[in-house]
Amino acid sequence: MIIHQREVQYSHDYEEFFKVLIEAKEHLEKKFPEVSVEIMYNLAGSRGWATIQTRYPGLADYERIDAEMDKDEEYCKLLESIMGAEGEPPVDQFFRVIQSD
């Protein structure tokens, strides 16, 4: 399993920001039921950043789905309004889950 984690800065209008993230999550999970998305924000430490954690069955699945979503006009339009809106670029991380045999 591959986890892609993206941290995105948000502003005082966080209600609209979170609403758009939920819409994007629902769109992605509807189009690709094998993918799960969690949207979180930090309760301690650095505030003003949302974390979007997306789980894919494997790296090839991530690459295929990411390429398809880059071409999805509805999805891109949703995210366009919030990604990098505060001037700070998103921070991405990738993880491979350690699984027992």
GIGI-V502823 format. One record per run of one state. SS is the DSSP state (a for helix, b for strand, c for the rest). FROM is the first residue (numbers start at 1). TO is the last residue. If there is no record, write none. Layout:
BEGIN
((SS;FROM;TO) (SS;FROM;TO))
END
This chain:
BEGIN
((c;1;1) (b;2;9) (c;10;13) (a;14;31) (c;32;35) (b;36;41) (c;42;48) (b;49;56) (c;57;58) (a;59;70) (c;71;72) (a;73;80) (c;81;90) (b;91;96) (c;97;101))
END
